[in-house]
Amino acid sequence: MNVLVINCGSSSLKFQLIDSKSENVIAKGLCERIGIEGSQLVYQRPGAEKQTTKSDMPDHKEAIRLVIDALTAPDTGVVKDLSEIGAVGHRVVHGGEKFASCVRIDDDVIAAMEECSDLAPLHNPANLIGIRACAELMPDTPMVGVFDTAFHQTMPEEAYLYGIPYRYYEKYRIRRYGFHGTSHFYVSGRAAEVLGADIGELKTIVCHLGNGASISAVENGKSVDTSMGLTPLEGLIMGTRSGDIDPTVIEYIAHKENKSLEEVIQILNKESGVLGLSNGLSSDFRDLEADWKAGNAGGERAMKAFAYRVAKYIGAYTAAMNGVDAICFTAGVGENSPTIRSMVCEHLGYLGVTLDQEQNQKRGEEAIITTPDSKTKVLVIPTNEELAIARETCAIVEK
Ligand code: ADP
């Protein structure tokens, strides 16, 4: 079955058409600047040149219409018509406590997703717009929602509760939810395969280090803790997000700079992280590393704080699982930065981690980057959230 995987953001839409049998990507692309002037569709088939088409996209429905047109175009398309697309899998950011696994989307599910929008006001409304647009344009194609939060629903209470009055959990469901679940699930599963180990007996820590970054403790295939919380702002220092801070900092900045709570939260989301620590230099680790190499303080400061926070969480999650067998690096930084991986591993001598310097130079490919005698294994596993969504979608539709 061909599964169309859709990841709908507020002004963008990424898609991949995946053959669930061979697991090959048949076509993929991106709609950019939806609802903004200058919108365009980028469309790519394996082995063919990337096509970029400027086209007006006032809304997501038009974007999906253009995606369908591209996929079914007589000359450059990959399917004859919509009957060759067996299902659509939608990435949905927040599933709250309602969704502990993916679901077939119907009106009740959409209503439940709407209730979760409160918890992810930046993401869920965009995901829902994409779902509605698909429902209109492809009414006969089954749709499945795959939630970023679902994999972490196995966390025990002591891991997901905050130390605030319990009534706020009861009344508003304020708790740790965690995100990037599809990636943590995929990478921990793949690590077990690469190691030839039984996932049911493995303690894994997955470091998803991209622009957004989170880390998880996966014990016997189940997430038992993760660093993002009620929203994706908590945890690691990220590209532009602060991660953990003393909550009082918010009040202090608001007071000193005469800003509203919303404005300070915006600063913590958009102007903080390694971007903020490097004094606004960049949120991209390639720029930070170049800056450090050039002998400047900003890049060095940001990268050291970033790596230190990752190492600290690895320590915490080793304690959470009473041990760790494998540590995985994934996403843009995790897959491509030998420097960050090596800086993190410098803190892990106590776990018996011995980095293989040559293996660690690999970028963007699966590798075990520790020596054969290293007590704890460290791996690079490129994430593939689209494939994981396609697999889950196919399993639900074929059930
Ligand atoms: P997201 O999906 O959260 O937007 P990605 O997982 O795509 O993020 O990661 C993007 C980040 O990966 C970039 O901002 C950059 O910091 C980092 N990155 C990409 N390539 C490299 C590289 N070769 N070396 C170091 N960092 C890289």
Boltz pocket constraint, residues with backbone or C-beta under 6 A from the ligand:
constraints:
  - pocket:
      binder: B
      contacts: [[A, 209], [A, 210], [A, 211], [A, 212], [A, 213], [A, 239], [A, 283], [A, 284], [A, 285], [A, 286], [A, 331], [A, 332], [A, 333], [A, 336], [A, 337]]
      max_distance: 6.0
